[in-house]
């Protein structure tokens, strides 16, 4: 419904190796079907005292490769990919 009102739609996707990296392509395909304008693949940052504190985040190369791989579905955000809000969520 947002697209019907000419609202720009961006999807943020936190990329977690060995958890959802194999699903990001499917997310991008669905985003394309919905008419999403922009997708932001964000590297998961391990945080102390969380379920993922000992889990590694993706490397810059993995994120870059992911963006290239799915970029033909939805344009990828490549500048300042983490916002202040994302840091608190």
PDB file with one MODEL, atoms N, CA, C and O in Angstrom:
MODEL        1
ATOM      1  N   UNK A   1       0.812  -1.191   0.000  1.00  0.00           N
ATOM      2  CA  UNK A   1       0.000   0.000   0.000  1.00  0.00           C
ATOM      3  C   UNK A   1       0.858   1.259   0.000  1.00  0.00           C
ATOM      4  O   UNK A   1       0.439   2.296  -0.513  1.00  0.00           O
ATOM      5  N   UNK A   2       2.046   1.175   0.566  1.00  0.00           N
ATOM      6  CA  UNK A   2       2.927   2.342   0.564  1.00  0.00           C
ATOM      7  C   UNK A   2       3.288   2.751  -0.856  1.00  0.00           C
ATOM      8  O   UNK A   2       3.285   3.937  -1.183  1.00  0.00           O
ATOM      9  N   UNK A   3       3.600   1.773  -1.699  1.00  0.00           N
ATOM     10  CA  UNK A   3       3.978   2.072  -3.079  1.00  0.00           C
ATOM     11  C   UNK A   3       2.818   2.704  -3.837  1.00  0.00           C
ATOM     12  O   UNK A   3       3.036   3.542  -4.712  1.00  0.00           O
ATOM     13  N   UNK A   4       1.585   2.312  -3.512  1.00  0.00           N
ATOM     14  CA  UNK A   4       0.412   2.909  -4.151  1.00  0.00           C
ATOM     15  C   UNK A   4       0.318   4.397  -3.847  1.00  0.00           C
ATOM     16  O   UNK A   4      -0.297   5.151  -4.601  1.00  0.00           O
ATOM     17  N   UNK A   5       0.927   4.820  -2.745  1.00  0.00           N
ATOM     18  CA  UNK A   5       0.903   6.228  -2.339  1.00  0.00           C
ATOM     19  C   UNK A   5       2.213   6.931  -2.672  1.00  0.00           C
ATOM     20  O   UNK A   5       2.494   8.016  -2.164  1.00  0.00           O
ATOM     21  N   UNK A   6       3.020   6.293  -3.542  1.00  0.00           N
ATOM     22  CA  UNK A   6       4.302   6.846  -3.985  1.00  0.00           C
ATOM     23  C   UNK A   6       5.268   7.118  -2.838  1.00  0.00           C
ATOM     24  O   UNK A   6       6.029   8.085  -2.876  1.00  0.00           O
ATOM     25  N   UNK A   7       5.235   6.273  -1.831  1.00  0.00           N
ATOM     26  CA  UNK A   7       6.161   6.389  -0.708  1.00  0.00           C
ATOM     27  C   UNK A   7       7.367   5.495  -0.992  1.00  0.00           C
ATOM     28  O   UNK A   7       7.218   4.330  -1.361  1.00  0.00           O
ATOM     29  N   UNK A   8       8.559   6.056  -0.816  1.00  0.00           N
ATOM     30  CA  UNK A   8       9.781   5.289  -1.016  1.00  0.00           C
ATOM     31  C   UNK A   8       9.908   4.274   0.119  1.00  0.00           C
ATOM     32  O   UNK A   8       9.754   4.606   1.294  1.00  0.00           O
ATOM     33  N   UNK A   9      10.193   3.026  -0.266  1.00  0.00           N
ATOM     34  CA  UNK A   9      10.278   1.942   0.713  1.00  0.00           C
ATOM     35  C   UNK A   9      11.700   1.373   0.719  1.00  0.00           C
ATOM     36  O   UNK A   9      12.245   1.011  -0.323  1.00  0.00           O
ATOM     37  N   UNK A  10      12.285   1.303   1.918  1.00  0.00           N
ATOM     38  CA  UNK A  10      13.614   0.722   2.112  1.00  0.00           C
ATOM     39  C   UNK A  10      13.493  -0.419   3.118  1.00  0.00           C
ATOM     40  O   UNK A  10      12.803  -0.298   4.131  1.00  0.00           O
ATOM     41  N   UNK A  11      14.168  -1.520   2.827  1.00  0.00           N
ATOM     42  CA  UNK A  11      14.197  -2.659   3.745  1.00  0.00           C
ATOM     43  C   UNK A  11      15.605  -2.779   4.318  1.00  0.00           C
ATOM     44  O   UNK A  11      16.586  -2.798   3.575  1.00  0.00           O
ATOM     45  N   UNK A  12      15.695  -2.860   5.635  1.00  0.00           N
ATOM     46  CA  UNK A  12      16.956  -3.158   6.312  1.00  0.00           C
ATOM     47  C   UNK A  12      16.994  -4.651   6.602  1.00  0.00           C
ATOM     48  O   UNK A  12      16.012  -5.226   7.072  1.00  0.00           O
ATOM     49  N   UNK A  13      18.134  -5.277   6.320  1.00  0.00           N
ATOM     50  CA  UNK A  13      18.307  -6.695   6.602  1.00  0.00           C
ATOM     51  C   UNK A  13      19.630  -6.886   7.325  1.00  0.00           C
ATOM     52  O   UNK A  13      20.691  -6.609   6.766  1.00  0.00           O
ATOM     53  N   UNK A  14      19.574  -7.355   8.558  1.00  0.00           N
ATOM     54  CA  UNK A  14      20.793  -7.633   9.314  1.00  0.00           C
ATOM     55  C   UNK A  14      21.318  -8.990   8.862  1.00  0.00           C
ATOM     56  O   UNK A  14      20.617  -9.998   8.954  1.00  0.00           O
ATOM     57  N   UNK A  15      22.547  -9.008   8.375  1.00  0.00           N
ATOM     58  CA  UNK A  15      23.151 -10.224   7.838  1.00  0.00           C
ATOM     59  C   UNK A  15      23.980 -10.903   8.929  1.00  0.00           C
ATOM     60  O   UNK A  15      24.906 -10.316   9.489  1.00  0.00           O
ATOM     61  N   UNK A  16      23.617 -12.168   9.217  1.00  0.00           N
ATOM     62  CA  UNK A  16      24.283 -12.940  10.271  1.00  0.00           C
ATOM     63  C   UNK A  16      24.816 -14.233   9.650  1.00  0.00           C
ATOM     64  O   UNK A  16      24.031 -15.092   9.248  1.00  0.00           O
ATOM     65  N   UNK A  17      26.153 -14.382   9.565  1.00  0.00           N
ATOM     66  CA  UNK A  17      26.714 -15.610   8.997  1.00  0.00           C
ATOM     67  C   UNK A  17      26.194 -16.855   9.724  1.00  0.00           C
ATOM     68  O   UNK A  17      26.011 -16.854  10.941  1.00  0.00           O
ATOM     69  N   UNK A  18      25.965 -17.899   8.953  1.00  0.00           N
ATOM     70  CA  UNK A  18      25.496 -19.192   9.471  1.00  0.00           C
ATOM     71  C   UNK A  18      24.104 -19.130  10.090  1.00  0.00           C
ATOM     72  O   UNK A  18      23.652 -20.104  10.692  1.00  0.00           O
ATOM     73  N   UNK A  19      23.426 -18.003   9.950  1.00  0.00           N
ATOM     74  CA  UNK A  19      22.055 -17.881  10.449  1.00  0.00           C
ATOM     75  C   UNK A  19      21.122 -17.510   9.304  1.00  0.00           C
ATOM     76  O   UNK A  19      20.148 -18.219   9.051  1.00  0.00           O
ATOM     77  N   UNK A  20      21.405 -16.407   8.605  1.00  0.00           N
ATOM     78  CA  UNK A  20      20.470 -15.984   7.560  1.00  0.00           C
ATOM     79  C   UNK A  20      21.118 -15.618   6.229  1.00  0.00           C
ATOM     80  O   UNK A  20      20.424 -15.168   5.318  1.00  0.00           O
ATOM     81  N   UNK A  21      22.429 -15.800   6.093  1.00  0.00           N
ATOM     82  CA  UNK A  21      23.068 -15.424   4.826  1.00  0.00           C
ATOM     83  C   UNK A  21      22.469 -16.174   3.639  1.00  0.00           C
ATOM     84  O   UNK A  21      22.414 -15.641   2.531  1.00  0.00           O
ATOM     85  N   UNK A  22      22.023 -17.395   3.863  1.00  0.00           N
ATOM     86  CA  UNK A  22      21.422 -18.181   2.782  1.00  0.00           C
ATOM     87  C   UNK A  22      20.002 -17.733   2.455  1.00  0.00           C
ATOM     88  O   UNK A  22      19.425 -18.193   1.470  1.00  0.00           O
ATOM     89  N   UNK A  23      19.435 -16.850   3.257  1.00  0.00           N
ATOM     90  CA  UNK A  23      18.063 -16.397   3.055  1.00  0.00           C
ATOM     91  C   UNK A  23      17.969 -14.987   2.466  1.00  0.00           C
ATOM     92  O   UNK A  23      16.893 -14.554   2.053  1.00  0.00           O
ATOM     93  N   UNK A  24      19.089 -14.278   2.430  1.00  0.00           N
ATOM     94  CA  UNK A  24      19.053 -12.879   1.995  1.00  0.00           C
ATOM     95  C   UNK A  24      18.610 -12.763   0.539  1.00  0.00           C
ATOM     96  O   UNK A  24      17.910 -11.813   0.190  1.00  0.00           O
ATOM     97  N   UNK A  25      18.997 -13.699  -0.313  1.00  0.00           N
ATOM     98  CA  UNK A  25      18.555 -13.665  -1.703  1.00  0.00           C
ATOM     99  C   UNK A  25      17.032 -13.777  -1.783  1.00  0.00           C
ATOM    100  O   UNK A  25      16.402 -13.048  -2.548  1.00  0.00           O
ATOM    101  N   UNK A  26      16.441 -14.669  -1.014  1.00  0.00           N
ATOM    102  CA  UNK A  26      14.978 -14.817  -1.011  1.00  0.00           C
ATOM    103  C   UNK A  26      14.309 -13.540  -0.508  1.00  0.00           C
ATOM    104  O   UNK A  26      13.256 -13.147  -1.010  1.00  0.00           O
ATOM    105  N   UNK A  27      14.920 -12.897   0.481  1.00  0.00           N
ATOM    106  CA  UNK A  27      14.382 -11.629   0.982  1.00  0.00           C
ATOM    107  C   UNK A  27      14.420 -10.584  -0.125  1.00  0.00           C
ATOM    108  O   UNK A  27      13.457  -9.841  -0.317  1.00  0.00           O
ATOM    109  N   UNK A  28      15.530 -10.526  -0.853  1.00  0.00           N
ATOM    110  CA  UNK A  28      15.660  -9.561  -1.950  1.00  0.00           C
ATOM    111  C   UNK A  28      14.645  -9.837  -3.058  1.00  0.00           C
ATOM    112  O   UNK A  28      14.062  -8.904  -3.610  1.00  0.00           O
ATOM    113  N   UNK A  29      14.432 -11.106  -3.385  1.00  0.00           N
ATOM    114  CA  UNK A  29      13.435 -11.457  -4.411  1.00  0.00           C
ATOM    115  C   UNK A  29      12.039 -11.012  -3.986  1.00  0.00           C
ATOM    116  O   UNK A  29      11.288 -10.466  -4.794  1.00  0.00           O
ATOM    117  N   UNK A  30      11.692 -11.244  -2.727  1.00  0.00           N
ATOM    118  CA  UNK A  30      10.378 -10.826  -2.232  1.00  0.00           C
ATOM    119  C   UNK A  30      10.281  -9.309  -2.220  1.00  0.00           C
ATOM    120  O   UNK A  30       9.240  -8.745  -2.561  1.00  0.00           O
ATOM    121  N   UNK A  31      11.358  -8.652  -1.830  1.00  0.00           N
ATOM    122  CA  UNK A  31      11.376  -7.187  -1.820  1.00  0.00           C
ATOM    123  C   UNK A  31      11.138  -6.645  -3.227  1.00  0.00           C
ATOM    124  O   UNK A  31      10.412  -5.667  -3.408  1.00  0.00           O
ATOM    125  N   UNK A  32      11.750  -7.281  -4.216  1.00  0.00           N
ATOM    126  CA  UNK A  32      11.533  -6.875  -5.608  1.00  0.00           C
ATOM    127  C   UNK A  32      10.058  -7.038  -5.978  1.00  0.00           C
ATOM    128  O   UNK A  32       9.472  -6.157  -6.607  1.00  0.00           O
ATOM    129  N   UNK A  33       9.463  -8.160  -5.590  1.00  0.00           N
ATOM    130  CA  UNK A  33       8.049  -8.410  -5.896  1.00  0.00           C
ATOM    131  C   UNK A  33       7.144  -7.360  -5.259  1.00  0.00           C
ATOM    132  O   UNK A  33       6.110  -7.004  -5.823  1.00  0.00           O
ATOM    133  N   UNK A  34       7.530  -6.868  -4.090  1.00  0.00           N
ATOM    134  CA  UNK A  34       6.754  -5.832  -3.407  1.00  0.00           C
ATOM    135  C   UNK A  34       6.996  -4.441  -3.978  1.00  0.00           C
ATOM    136  O   UNK A  34       6.273  -3.500  -3.652  1.00  0.00           O
ATOM    137  N   UNK A  35       8.016  -4.308  -4.831  1.00  0.00           N
ATOM    138  CA  UNK A  35       8.329  -3.000  -5.396  1.00  0.00           C
ATOM    139  C   UNK A  35       9.188  -2.131  -4.493  1.00  0.00           C
ATOM    140  O   UNK A  35       9.181  -0.906  -4.615  1.00  0.00           O
ATOM    141  N   UNK A  36       9.927  -2.761  -3.589  1.00  0.00           N
ATOM    142  CA  UNK A  36      10.803  -2.024  -2.674  1.00  0.00           C
ATOM    143  C   UNK A  36      11.828  -1.231  -3.486  1.00  0.00           C
ATOM    144  O   UNK A  36      12.347  -1.714  -4.493  1.00  0.00           O
ATOM    145  N   UNK A  37      12.110  -0.013  -3.037  1.00  0.00           N
ATOM    146  CA  UNK A  37      13.019   0.874  -3.757  1.00  0.00           C
ATOM    147  C   UNK A  37      14.487   0.661  -3.413  1.00  0.00           C
ATOM    148  O   UNK A  37      15.357   0.868  -4.259  1.00  0.00           O
ATOM    149  N   UNK A  38      14.767   0.254  -2.189  1.00  0.00           N
ATOM    150  CA  UNK A  38      16.147   0.189  -1.726  1.00  0.00           C
ATOM    151  C   UNK A  38      16.266  -0.857  -0.626  1.00  0.00           C
ATOM    152  O   UNK A  38      15.364  -1.021   0.195  1.00  0.00           O
ATOM    153  N   UNK A  39      17.395  -1.563  -0.624  1.00  0.00           N
ATOM    154  CA  UNK A  39      17.646  -2.561   0.415  1.00  0.00           C
ATOM    155  C   UNK A  39      18.971  -2.243   1.082  1.00  0.00           C
ATOM    156  O   UNK A  39      19.947  -1.904   0.414  1.00  0.00           O
ATOM    157  N   UNK A  40      19.001  -2.354   2.392  1.00  0.00           N
ATOM    158  CA  UNK A  40      20.195  -2.060   3.171  1.00  0.00           C
ATOM    159  C   UNK A  40      20.619  -3.316   3.916  1.00  0.00           C
ATOM    160  O   UNK A  40      20.012  -3.680   4.924  1.00  0.00           O
ATOM    161  N   UNK A  41      21.666  -3.982   3.420  1.00  0.00           N
ATOM    162  CA  UNK A  41      22.212  -5.149   4.109  1.00  0.00           C
ATOM    163  C   UNK A  41      23.212  -4.653   5.146  1.00  0.00           C
ATOM    164  O   UNK A  41      24.223  -4.034   4.813  1.00  0.00           O
ATOM    165  N   UNK A  42      22.912  -4.936   6.401  1.00  0.00           N
ATOM    166  CA  UNK A  42      23.711  -4.447   7.518  1.00  0.00           C
ATOM    167  C   UNK A  42      24.439  -5.621   8.157  1.00  0.00           C
ATOM    168  O   UNK A  42      23.841  -6.668   8.406  1.00  0.00           O
ATOM    169  N   UNK A  43      25.721  -5.446   8.419  1.00  0.00           N
ATOM    170  CA  UNK A  43      26.495  -6.490   9.086  1.00  0.00           C
ATOM    171  C   UNK A  43      26.097  -6.572  10.554  1.00  0.00           C
ATOM    172  O   UNK A  43      26.046  -5.558  11.250  1.00  0.00           O
ATOM    173  N   UNK A  44      25.816  -7.784  11.017  1.00  0.00           N
ATOM    174  CA  UNK A  44      25.527  -7.995  12.430  1.00  0.00           C
ATOM    175  C   UNK A  44      26.791  -7.692  13.223  1.00  0.00           C
ATOM    176  O   UNK A  44      27.885  -8.131  12.868  1.00  0.00           O
ATOM    177  N   UNK A  45      26.621  -6.932  14.302  1.00  0.00           N
ATOM    178  CA  UNK A  45      27.738  -6.606  15.187  1.00  0.00           C
ATOM    179  C   UNK A  45      27.508  -7.347  16.504  1.00  0.00           C
ATOM    180  O   UNK A  45      26.518  -7.092  17.190  1.00  0.00           O
ATOM    181  N   UNK A  46      28.414  -8.263  16.864  1.00  0.00           N
ATOM    182  CA  UNK A  46      28.244  -8.989  18.126  1.00  0.00           C
ATOM    183  C   UNK A  46      28.241  -8.021  19.312  1.00  0.00           C
ATOM    184  O   UNK A  46      29.080  -7.124  19.395  1.00  0.00           O
ATOM    185  N   UNK A  47      27.300  -8.210  20.214  1.00  0.00           N
ATOM    186  CA  UNK A  47      27.167  -7.349  21.390  1.00  0.00           C
ATOM    187  C   UNK A  47      27.211  -8.219  22.640  1.00  0.00           C
ATOM    188  O   UNK A  47      26.546  -9.252  22.717  1.00  0.00           O
ATOM    189  N   UNK A  48      27.995  -7.791  23.609  1.00  0.00           N
ATOM    190  CA  UNK A  48      28.144  -8.514  24.876  1.00  0.00           C
ATOM    191  C   UNK A  48      26.786  -8.721  25.551  1.00  0.00           C
ATOM    192  O   UNK A  48      25.916  -7.852  25.495  1.00  0.00           O
ATOM    193  N   UNK A  49      26.620  -9.862  26.179  1.00  0.00           N
ATOM    194  CA  UNK A  49      25.395 -10.229  26.904  1.00  0.00           C
ATOM    195  C   UNK A  49      24.170 -10.365  26.006  1.00  0.00           C
ATOM    196  O   UNK A  49      23.046 -10.100  26.433  1.00  0.00           O
ATOM    197  N   UNK A  50      24.393 -10.779  24.764  1.00  0.00           N
ATOM    198  CA  UNK A  50      23.280 -11.084  23.867  1.00  0.00           C
ATOM    199  C   UNK A  50      23.477 -12.501  23.339  1.00  0.00           C
ATOM    200  O   UNK A  50      24.539 -13.098  23.514  1.00  0.00           O
ATOM    201  N   UNK A  51      22.467 -13.021  22.706  1.00  0.00           N
ATOM    202  CA  UNK A  51      22.542 -14.379  22.154  1.00  0.00           C
ATOM    203  C   UNK A  51      23.642 -14.518  21.101  1.00  0.00           C
ATOM    204  O   UNK A  51      24.128 -15.621  20.852  1.00  0.00           O
ATOM    205  N   UNK A  52      24.028 -13.416  20.491  1.00  0.00           N
ATOM    206  CA  UNK A  52      25.019 -13.459  19.412  1.00  0.00           C
ATOM    207  C   UNK A  52      26.378 -12.902  19.824  1.00  0.00           C
ATOM    208  O   UNK A  52      27.192 -12.576  18.960  1.00  0.00           O
ATOM    209  N   UNK A  53      26.638 -12.786  21.114  1.00  0.00           N
ATOM    210  CA  UNK A  53      27.892 -12.164  21.551  1.00  0.00           C
ATOM    211  C   UNK A  53      29.128 -12.922  21.076  1.00  0.00           C
ATOM    212  O   UNK A  53      30.173 -12.305  20.866  1.00  0.00           O
ATOM    213  N   UNK A  54      29.044 -14.227  20.902  1.00  0.00           N
ATOM    214  CA  UNK A  54      30.193 -15.016  20.453  1.00  0.00           C
ATOM    215  C   UNK A  54      30.103 -15.403  18.981  1.00  0.00           C
ATOM    216  O   UNK A  54      30.898 -16.205  18.490  1.00  0.00           O
ATOM    217  N   UNK A  55      29.154 -14.841  18.304  1.00  0.00           N
ATOM    218  CA  UNK A  55      28.946 -15.132  16.884  1.00  0.00           C
ATOM    219  C   UNK A  55      29.653 -14.057  16.064  1.00  0.00           C
ATOM    220  O   UNK A  55      29.532 -12.870  16.365  1.00  0.00           O
ATOM    221  N   UNK A  56      30.372 -14.454  15.053  1.00  0.00           N
ATOM    222  CA  UNK A  56      31.078 -13.457  14.249  1.00  0.00           C
ATOM    223  C   UNK A  56      30.111 -12.725  13.327  1.00  0.00           C
ATOM    224  O   UNK A  56      29.117 -13.290  12.873  1.00  0.00           O
ATOM    225  N   UNK A  57      30.412 -11.487  13.065  1.00  0.00           N
ATOM    226  CA  UNK A  57      29.671 -10.737  12.063  1.00  0.00           C
ATOM    227  C   UNK A  57      30.272 -11.024  10.699  1.00  0.00           C
ATOM    228  O   UNK A  57      31.382 -11.551  10.616  1.00  0.00           O
ATOM    229  N   UNK A  58      29.566 -10.690   9.631  1.00  0.00           N
ATOM    230  CA  UNK A  58      30.108 -10.912   8.291  1.00  0.00           C
ATOM    231  C   UNK A  58      31.272  -9.965   8.023  1.00  0.00           C
ATOM    232  O   UNK A  58      31.323  -8.857   8.557  1.00  0.00           O
ATOM    233  N   UNK A  59      32.193 -10.411   7.202  1.00  0.00           N
ATOM    234  CA  UNK A  59      33.307  -9.554   6.806  1.00  0.00           C
ATOM    235  C   UNK A  59      32.810  -8.517   5.802  1.00  0.00           C
ATOM    236  O   UNK A  59      31.732  -8.662   5.226  1.00  0.00           O
ATOM    237  N   UNK A  60      33.598  -7.485   5.604  1.00  0.00           N
ATOM    238  CA  UNK A  60      33.254  -6.473   4.594  1.00  0.00           C
ATOM    239  C   UNK A  60      33.141  -7.114   3.222  1.00  0.00           C
ATOM    240  O   UNK A  60      32.271  -6.755   2.428  1.00  0.00           O
ATOM    241  N   UNK A  61      34.022  -8.061   2.948  1.00  0.00           N
ATOM    242  CA  UNK A  61      33.987  -8.756   1.660  1.00  0.00           C
ATOM    243  C   UNK A  61      32.686  -9.547   1.497  1.00  0.00           C
ATOM    244  O   UNK A  61      32.089  -9.546   0.421  1.00  0.00           O
ATOM    245  N   UNK A  62      32.252 -10.214   2.553  1.00  0.00           N
ATOM    246  CA  UNK A  62      30.996 -10.972   2.483  1.00  0.00           C
ATOM    247  C   UNK A  62      29.813 -10.041   2.229  1.00  0.00           C
ATOM    248  O   UNK A  62      28.937 -10.357   1.424  1.00  0.00           O
ATOM    249  N   UNK A  63      29.783  -8.906   2.905  1.00  0.00           N
ATOM    250  CA  UNK A  63      28.694  -7.944   2.697  1.00  0.00           C
ATOM    251  C   UNK A  63      28.747  -7.393   1.279  1.00  0.00           C
ATOM    252  O   UNK A  63      27.716  -7.299   0.614  1.00  0.00           O
ATOM    253  N   UNK A  64      29.939  -7.027   0.809  1.00  0.00           N
ATOM    254  CA  UNK A  64      30.079  -6.502  -0.555  1.00  0.00           C
ATOM    255  C   UNK A  64      29.623  -7.527  -1.584  1.00  0.00           C
ATOM    256  O   UNK A  64      28.906  -7.189  -2.525  1.00  0.00           O
ATOM    257  N   UNK A  65      30.040  -8.787  -1.407  1.00  0.00           N
ATOM    258  CA  UNK A  65      29.631  -9.851  -2.329  1.00  0.00           C
ATOM    259  C   UNK A  65      28.126 -10.064  -2.294  1.00  0.00           C
ATOM    260  O   UNK A  65      27.500 -10.271  -3.333  1.00  0.00           O
ATOM    261  N   UNK A  66      27.543 -10.014  -1.095  1.00  0.00           N
ATOM    262  CA  UNK A  66      26.094 -10.175  -0.944  1.00  0.00           C
ATOM    263  C   UNK A  66      25.369  -9.073  -1.708  1.00  0.00           C
ATOM    264  O   UNK A  66      24.428  -9.345  -2.453  1.00  0.00           O
ATOM    265  N   UNK A  67      25.803  -7.844  -1.526  1.00  0.00           N
ATOM    266  CA  UNK A  67      25.155  -6.710  -2.201  1.00  0.00           C
ATOM    267  C   UNK A  67      25.244  -6.837  -3.715  1.00  0.00           C
ATOM    268  O   UNK A  67      24.277  -6.562  -4.426  1.00  0.00           O
ATOM    269  N   UNK A  68      26.414  -7.259  -4.208  1.00  0.00           N
ATOM    270  CA  UNK A  68      26.560  -7.444  -5.654  1.00  0.00           C
ATOM    271  C   UNK A  68      25.641  -8.555  -6.149  1.00  0.00           C
ATOM    272  O   UNK A  68      25.007  -8.423  -7.196  1.00  0.00           O
ATOM    273  N   UNK A  69      25.571  -9.634  -5.406  1.00  0.00           N
ATOM    274  CA  UNK A  69      24.787 -10.802  -5.796  1.00  0.00           C
ATOM    275  C   UNK A  69      23.292 -10.499  -5.867  1.00  0.00           C
ATOM    276  O   UNK A  69      22.610 -10.971  -6.776  1.00  0.00           O
ATOM    277  N   UNK A  70      22.779  -9.721  -4.922  1.00  0.00           N
ATOM    278  CA  UNK A  70      21.339  -9.461  -4.880  1.00  0.00           C
ATOM    279  C   UNK A  70      20.958  -8.107  -5.466  1.00  0.00           C
ATOM    280  O   UNK A  70      19.778  -7.761  -5.520  1.00  0.00           O
ATOM    281  N   UNK A  71      21.948  -7.347  -5.901  1.00  0.00           N
ATOM    282  CA  UNK A  71      21.684  -6.009  -6.425  1.00  0.00           C
ATOM    283  C   UNK A  71      20.816  -5.979  -7.666  1.00  0.00           C
ATOM    284  O   UNK A  71      20.214  -4.948  -7.967  1.00  0.00           O
ATOM    285  N   UNK A  72      20.734  -7.079  -8.393  1.00  0.00           N
ATOM    286  CA  UNK A  72      19.870  -7.085  -9.585  1.00  0.00           C
ATOM    287  C   UNK A  72      18.394  -7.255  -9.215  1.00  0.00           C
ATOM    288  O   UNK A  72      17.521  -7.074 -10.063  1.00  0.00           O
ATOM    289  N   UNK A  73      18.114  -7.598  -7.963  1.00  0.00           N
ATOM    290  CA  UNK A  73      16.723  -7.665  -7.502  1.00  0.00           C
ATOM    291  C   UNK A  73      16.252  -6.304  -6.998  1.00  0.00           C
ATOM    292  O   UNK A  73      15.205  -5.804  -7.409  1.00  0.00           O
ATOM    293  N   UNK A  74      17.032  -5.720  -6.111  1.00  0.00           N
ATOM    294  CA  UNK A  74      16.689  -4.444  -5.477  1.00  0.00           C
ATOM    295  C   UNK A  74      17.969  -3.616  -5.367  1.00  0.00           C
ATOM    296  O   UNK A  74      19.003  -4.143  -4.957  1.00  0.00           O
ATOM    297  N   UNK A  75      17.920  -2.329  -5.725  1.00  0.00           N
ATOM    298  CA  UNK A  75      19.109  -1.488  -5.547  1.00  0.00           C
ATOM    299  C   UNK A  75      19.593  -1.553  -4.096  1.00  0.00           C
ATOM    300  O   UNK A  75      18.798  -1.558  -3.157  1.00  0.00           O
ATOM    301  N   UNK A  76      20.906  -1.601  -3.943  1.00  0.00           N
ATOM    302  CA  UNK A  76      21.508  -1.750  -2.621  1.00  0.00           C
ATOM    303  C   UNK A  76      22.042  -0.427  -2.090  1.00  0.00           C
ATOM    304  O   UNK A  76      22.638   0.363  -2.823  1.00  0.00           O
ATOM    305  N   UNK A  77      21.818  -0.208  -0.820  1.00  0.00           N
ATOM    306  CA  UNK A  77      22.374   0.960  -0.146  1.00  0.00           C
ATOM    307  C   UNK A  77      23.821   0.636   0.202  1.00  0.00           C
ATOM    308  O   UNK A  77      24.098  -0.384   0.833  1.00  0.00           O
ATOM    309  N   UNK A  78      24.731   1.491  -0.202  1.00  0.00           N
ATOM    310  CA  UNK A  78      26.147   1.215   0.045  1.00  0.00           C
ATOM    311  C   UNK A  78      26.825   2.324   0.845  1.00  0.00           C
ATOM    312  O   UNK A  78      28.008   2.211   1.166  1.00  0.00           O
ATOM    313  N   UNK A  79      26.118   3.365   1.164  1.00  0.00           N
ATOM    314  CA  UNK A  79      26.700   4.456   1.953  1.00  0.00           C
ATOM    315  C   UNK A  79      26.055   4.489   3.333  1.00  0.00           C
ATOM    316  O   UNK A  79      24.857   4.235   3.457  1.00  0.00           O
ATOM    317  N   UNK A  80      26.802   4.788   4.339  1.00  0.00           N
ATOM    318  CA  UNK A  80      26.318   4.883   5.731  1.00  0.00           C
ATOM    319  C   UNK A  80      25.179   3.892   5.985  1.00  0.00           C
ATOM    320  O   UNK A  80      24.021   4.279   6.146  1.00  0.00           O
ATOM    321  N   UNK A  81      25.528   2.643   6.016  1.00  0.00           N
ATOM    322  CA  UNK A  81      24.499   1.599   6.072  1.00  0.00           C
ATOM    323  C   UNK A  81      23.913   1.385   7.458  1.00  0.00           C
ATOM    324  O   UNK A  81      22.861   0.757   7.579  1.00  0.00           O
ATOM    325  N   UNK A  82      24.545   1.878   8.494  1.00  0.00           N
ATOM    326  CA  UNK A  82      23.983   1.760   9.845  1.00  0.00           C
ATOM    327  C   UNK A  82      23.591   3.152  10.331  1.00  0.00           C
ATOM    328  O   UNK A  82      24.391   4.087  10.288  1.00  0.00           O
ATOM    329  N   UNK A  83      22.380   3.270  10.783  1.00  0.00           N
ATOM    330  CA  UNK A  83      21.911   4.566  11.271  1.00  0.00           C
ATOM    331  C   UNK A  83      21.855   4.542  12.794  1.00  0.00           C
ATOM    332  O   UNK A  83      22.016   3.487  13.408  1.00  0.00           O
ATOM    333  N   UNK A  84      21.631   5.682  13.393  1.00  0.00           N
ATOM    334  CA  UNK A  84      21.575   5.737  14.857  1.00  0.00           C
ATOM    335  C   UNK A  84      20.504   4.805  15.401  1.00  0.00           C
ATOM    336  O   UNK A  84      20.726   4.116  16.396  1.00  0.00           O
ATOM    337  N   UNK A  85      19.352   4.780  14.757  1.00  0.00           N
ATOM    338  CA  UNK A  85      18.270   3.916  15.229  1.00  0.00           C
ATOM    339  C   UNK A  85      18.718   2.463  15.230  1.00  0.00           C
ATOM    340  O   UNK A  85      18.442   1.726  16.177  1.00  0.00           O
ATOM    341  N   UNK A  86      19.418   2.041  14.158  1.00  0.00           N
ATOM    342  CA  UNK A  86      19.871   0.651  14.065  1.00  0.00           C
ATOM    343  C   UNK A  86      20.805   0.297  15.216  1.00  0.00           C
ATOM    344  O   UNK A  86      20.842  -0.856  15.646  1.00  0.00           O
ATOM    345  N   UNK A  87      21.550   1.259  15.713  1.00  0.00           N
ATOM    346  CA  UNK A  87      22.484   0.994  16.802  1.00  0.00           C
ATOM    347  C   UNK A  87      21.763   0.666  18.101  1.00  0.00           C
ATOM    348  O   UNK A  87      22.324  -0.005  18.967  1.00  0.00           O
ATOM    349  N   UNK A  88      20.534   1.127  18.247  1.00  0.00           N
ATOM    350  CA  UNK A  88      19.786   0.914  19.484  1.00  0.00           C
ATOM    351  C   UNK A  88      18.862  -0.288  19.430  1.00  0.00           C
ATOM    352  O   UNK A  88      18.380  -0.745  20.467  1.00  0.00           O
ATOM    353  N   UNK A  89      18.613  -0.798  18.258  1.00  0.00           N
ATOM    354  CA  UNK A  89      17.667  -1.903  18.106  1.00  0.00           C
ATOM    355  C   UNK A  89      18.373  -3.227  18.301  1.00  0.00           C
ATOM    356  O   UNK A  89      17.744  -4.281  18.212  1.00  0.00           O
TER     357      UNK A  89
ENDMDL
END
